[in-house]
Amino acid sequence: MTERIRIPGRRLLHSPGPTPLPDAVLHAMSVQPMDLGDARVDANIAACEHGLRRLLGTREADVFFYASNGHGVWEAVVENLAAPGQALLVPGTGHFSESWAVQAEALGRRVVRTPWREGWPIDASAVAQVLRDDRAHNIQALLAVHTDTASGVTSDLAALRRALADSGHPALLVADVVASLAAAPFGMDALGVDVAVAASQKGLMCPPGLGMLAVNARALDAARRNPAPRFYWDWVRRRDELSYRKFCGTPPQNLMFGLQAALHLIEQEGLDAVHARHRLLAGLVQAAVEGWREGGALDFFARDAASRSVSVTTIAVQGVDVAALRTLARERFQVAVAGGLGPLAGRAFRIGHLGDSNPALILGAIAGVEAALRALRVPVGQGGIQRAVQRLALLQD
Ligand SMILES: Cc1ncc(COP(=O)(O)O)c(C=O)c1O
């Protein structure tokens, strides 16, 4: 057996979730668990509720945390908002809209889809048509993935709210901001979003394991009227002053301490600055792709430049062994990137640029990916790293 050489230094993690953890988050989690009567537990939960409300741009929505991943909170939405046999509308965004739709169907709900056009955001006119056609108002909610992490495309939530308003359809608007929160602008109340769905492991810079939701009064009312049997996911049951009931059991305390620290970091940096940083970092990766695509083997998967995500860039490939590329980038050049998901498996790879990141880290990621591409003899034109450096150098203060 050959002995593996340990390469010192930190491996750069550029999957679009999980993302790297800031030291402040790591340190905040490094505490002994507490008994549930300890005042620090309640203070931590209150701080997370307050911070998450501010981040989501909501004044009055209830916030619920789950010891779960994103699929858990997806399930919470389905279980609370539709009874078996009732319908949910899931506009096509790619892998993640389809996964949510499949999960809802597995739970016995009827799903109406609008078609996904590869590389494009949600087609709001198709959504409007479905809503107009649903004269009996069978559709209970519209479940929209804001940024589809597989396709790297961000859709226009305001257009979906307009489609609901114009059609006079009473369905609730649910936004999955798992991949966009704390990266792209989002305002729950301003957009008229009834439920926002998030998870800890992306822009929130925490480990995986915390799912979270904000639910406005309209959506809570719908949940109250929904006769579907449920327990762990039930929002009404979780509306309680006791932390034990808020979590339907023991809170994942250390993750919650990490979240409190992450929310504090975001608050300190300022949300506008956080968004601007993500735009800058996405711009550097996009500059690199502009260079690589000249070689003819790679291109943006997102066709519409305006809807390219600030969190993740999906790069479509032709004649490139994506698995070999990822392995080489990770094992030899210390840059971990993600592969294509669902229908994009083998057809794309993805560079995550969200969360605790900065230009130096992004340039390192671009350079590592480019080195792996060159090592595999993938034509990359004059190269992307120069373009990214140039873009950074030309930025105004
Ligand atoms: C947009 C989006 N929604 C939902 C999920 C599901 O989250 P999880 O993998 O934590 O279950 C993901 C995961 O990457 C995602 O990117």
The ligand as an SDF file (V2000), in Angstrom:
LIG
                    3D

 16 16  0  0  0  0  0  0  0  0999 V2000
  -31.7010   24.9880   -2.4710 C   0  0  0  0  0  0  0  0  0  0  0  0
  -31.6520   23.7650   -1.6110 C   0  0  0  0  0  0  0  0  0  0  0  0
  -32.7620   23.3420   -0.9970 N   0  0  0  0  0  0  0  0  0  0  0  0
  -32.7640   22.2540   -0.2110 C   0  0  0  0  0  0  0  0  0  0  0  0
  -31.6210   21.5180   -0.0350 C   0  0  0  0  0  0  0  0  0  0  0  0
  -31.6770   20.2970    0.8080 C   0  0  0  0  0  0  0  0  0  0  0  0
  -30.8720   20.4820    1.9240 O   0  0  0  0  0  0  0  0  0  0  0  0
  -30.1800   19.2500    2.6890 P   0  0  0  0  0  0  0  0  0  0  0  0
  -29.1710   18.6770    1.7510 O   0  0  0  0  0  0  0  0  0  0  0  0
  -29.5910   19.9070    3.8820 O   0  0  0  0  0  0  0  0  0  0  0  0
  -31.2510   18.2770    3.0250 O   0  0  0  0  0  0  0  0  0  0  0  0
  -30.4380   21.9170   -0.6330 C   0  0  0  0  0  0  0  0  0  0  0  0
  -29.1920   21.1550   -0.4540 C   0  0  0  0  0  0  0  0  0  0  0  0
  -28.1650   21.4430   -1.0010 O   0  0  0  0  0  0  0  0  0  0  0  0
  -30.4590   23.0630   -1.4530 C   0  0  0  0  0  0  0  0  0  0  0  0
  -29.3480   23.4770   -2.0640 O   0  0  0  0  0  0  0  0  0  0  0  0
  1  2  1  0
  2  3  1  0
  2 15  2  0
  3  4  2  0
  4  5  1  0
  5  6  1  0
  5 12  2  0
  6  7  1  0
  7  8  1  0
  8  9  2  0
  8 10  1  0
  8 11  1  0
 12 13  1  0
 12 15  1  0
 13 14  2  0
 15 16  1  0
M  END
$$$$
